[in-house]
Amino acid sequence: MTLDRFITVKYKENKPKIERLKGILRELGIECARTIEEKVDLQFSALEHLYKNLKNDELFIKLVIANAVVSYQLTATGEEWWWEFAEYFSSNPSEKGIADAYSRFLSESKTNRRLTAAKIKRLEKLEPFLAELKLKDLKNYYYSMTSLRNDLAKVLNSKRNAKTIVFAVKMFGYAGRIAFREFIPYPMEIEIPDDVRINAYTKRFTNEPPTVFWSRIARDVGIPPLHIDSILWPVLGKHAEVKERLKKYCPRAELIFDLASL
């Protein structure tokens, strides 16, 4: 028997900075996150473009899930990758199955050229699961995104908080919002994607694991972690168009920019 479970780890934290962070997030609220997602995030714009051209709600949502689970080790920005995806499938709808379509798409891709064989294998694991889903099943998942996270993790043999799993839920939420024309907030229990930028930003406040820290902040301010991710994303990136759109569409843009200086 070990003593590990009786040991409490005490993390360092900058309490004044954390309180300022929470104050800003409370002022912004979930509606600010929604504005950023729908008006500022170029990935959301890419999905709207695909939805308009594809004219098939079920296929649209399935393609978004598939694309999200291979959105890693990119050779360009995430925004460029999602626009390449939207343009490609607007003109080349999947007819013989998603894995087959991606074997052609990734071979031509300029923004996702690494580890393509592993990504195709991942889609081959995912495809039988997606094939069984009808539009009503996808809508049920939209009302229970935690269930989708759990099922994706099981199908792909991944942890529930794995970056691509929680990111897939986030992009599914975008797709559901577009297809079902209804805003459903992300569940509080789905963690923030633990990527390089979030990891580095978290260190300004604490040496606590990022997913644990942001889940705690989320509960304190009443904004789910995936929506906090949306608020942080524009100020942690370097995309000029994103920052211009933030100024255009968000009345509290200066408050969001304050987050970058914490």
N, C-alpha and C positions, 0 to 999 in steps of 0.2 A: 504493500500500500504506500502511495506517495503522498506528499503534503501539498502537491500542486494546486489541488482544488480549494485549499484553505488559504492560499496566498493571494492577497489583493495587490494588483499592480497600481502604483501611484504614478500617474502621468503628469508631466510638467504642462502648465498652461498659462497663457497670458490673459488673465481675467479681464483687464480693461478692454483689450482688443475684442475679446469674445463678447462682452456686453455691448460694445459698439456694433459688432457684426449682427447680433440678435436684434438690436434696435433698428438697424437699417432694414433687415429682412421683415420685421413686423410692420414697418411703415410701407414697404412695397407690397406685401401680401401676395396671395395666390393669383389675383387678377393681373398683377404686373407680370408674373411668370407666364400666364396665358398669352398676354399681349406679345411678349418676346417670342414665344413659341410660334404663334400664328402670323406675326407681322415682321419679325426680325430674322428668325432662323431660316436660312436659305435652304436647309434640308426640308422644312415644311413646304416651302415654295416648290421644291422639286417634286414632292409627293402630290401636290395639287396639280402640277403639270401632267404627271403620269395618270392621275385619276381622270382628268379631263379627256385624255387621249385614249385610254384603255377601254373605258365604258364597260367595265366588268368588275363589280364591287368585290366579289369573292377572290378573283385572281389578283386584283390589286392588293388586297390585304395580305394574301399569301406571299406575293412577291416581296412586299415590304419586310415581312418576318424573315424570309430567306436572305434578303440582302443584308439585313442587320446582323445575322449570325456569321457572316463572312466579312464584316466591316472591321477588320483589324490588319495590322501590318500594311497600311496603305502606302501608296507611292505618291500621294498628293494630299490635299486637305480633305476633310470629311465632306465639306460642302461640294467640292469638285467631284468627289466620288459619287455622291447621291444624285448630282445632276447628270453625270454620265449614265448612271443606272436608269434614271427617269427618261432620258432621251433614247437610250437603247431600246428599252421595253415598250416605249410609245410606238416605235416603228417595228419591233420584232417581238410581238407577244408570244409567250411560252405556249407551244402547241404540243410538244412531245414530252413534256414534263420539265420541272424546274431544274433538276440537276443537269439534264441534257442541254437546256438553254444556257445555263451558266458555263458549261464546258466550252461553248462557243463565245459567250460574252467575255469571260475572263481571259481567253486567249487573245482577244482584241483590245482589252482594257488598257488604258494609259494610266489609270489612277489606282489600280489594285492588281499589281503584277507579282506580288510575293506569295509564296506558299500556295500556289493555285491548286496543286494536286490535293493537299490537305483540306482545302476549302471545298473542293468538289466532293470529297469523301464525307465531309460534314453535312453537305446538302443531301447526299444520298441517304444519310441517317435520318434527316429531317423529313424528307419527301413523303414517306408512307404516312407519317403523322398528319402532315398537311393535307394529303389526298383524302383522308377520311372526314375532313371538316367541311361542313356546309356553311352558308352565310349565317344561318341562325346560330350555329355553334360559335362562329367568330364573334357574333354580337353578344352571346353569353359571356365569352371571354372578356369582352369590352367592359362588361359590368362586374367582372371578377378577374382583374388583371393579375392578382396573386396566383390564381389557378393556372393561368397561362405560364407565368414564371416557373411554377413548380413542374408543370408538364414539359416545358422546353428543357429544363435542367435534367429531367429524367430521360427524355429522348436522346439528348446529346451527351449524357453521362458527365454533366458538369455540376459545379456547385451552384446553389441558388443565387449566390451573390456574385457569380462570375461576371466580368465586365460585359462580355457579349450577350449574356442572358438578360441582364437588367437593361442593357441598351436596346435589345430586341423588344422588350416590353415598352420602353419609351417610344420607339418608332411605331410599334403597333398602336400605341395610344394616339399618335398623330394620325395614323391611317384610319383608325376607328372614328376619330373626330371628324375627319373629312367624309368618310363613307356614310356614317350614321347621322351626321349633322347634329351632334350633341356633344357637349363638353362634360366628360367624366374625369374628375381629378385622379391623379395616380394614388395608389394606396400608400399609406404612411409606412407600411412594413417593407416596401421594396427599397433597397438601398441605392445610394448614389453610385454611378459607375466609377470605380477606383482607377482612373487613368493618371497619366503623368502630371497633367496640369492640376488636377484636384489634389494629388498627393503633395505636390510642391506648395500649393496654396495652403493646405491644411497645416503645414509645418510653421506657418506664420503665427498660428494660434496654439498649437499643442503637438506633442509627439504621440498622441493617442492614434490608433489606427483610423484612417480617414472615414471608412464606412461607419464605424462606431461613433465617431465624433459628429458626423453630419446627421446621423439618425437621432442623436440626442438634441442637436440644434433644431432639427425639424420638429420634434415633439414640443420643444420650448416655444417655438414661434408659430406653430400651427400650419407649416407649409411642408408637404411631403418632400422627401429627398430628391426625387426626380424633377420636381419643379424648382427646387433650390439649384439643382444642376443647370437648369435653363437660365436662371438669373445670373449665375456666376460665369457661364460659358462666354458671353460676349466680351466681358472685361478681361478674361484670361487669354483670349485668342488675339490674333494680330490681323484679322480680316477687316480691311478698311470699310468695305461696303456694309458689313454687319454693324459697325459703330455708327455709320451714317444713318442706317435704318433705325438704330436704337434712338438716336437724337430725334428722328422724324416722328416715330410712333409712340415713344414712351414719355409721358409728361414728367416722370421722375428720373429721367436719364442721368442727371448729375448725381443723384443719390446712388444709382447703380455704379457709376464711375468711381464713386468714393470707396466702393468695395475693393477696387484695385490698389488703393493706397494704404489699406490696413496692414 
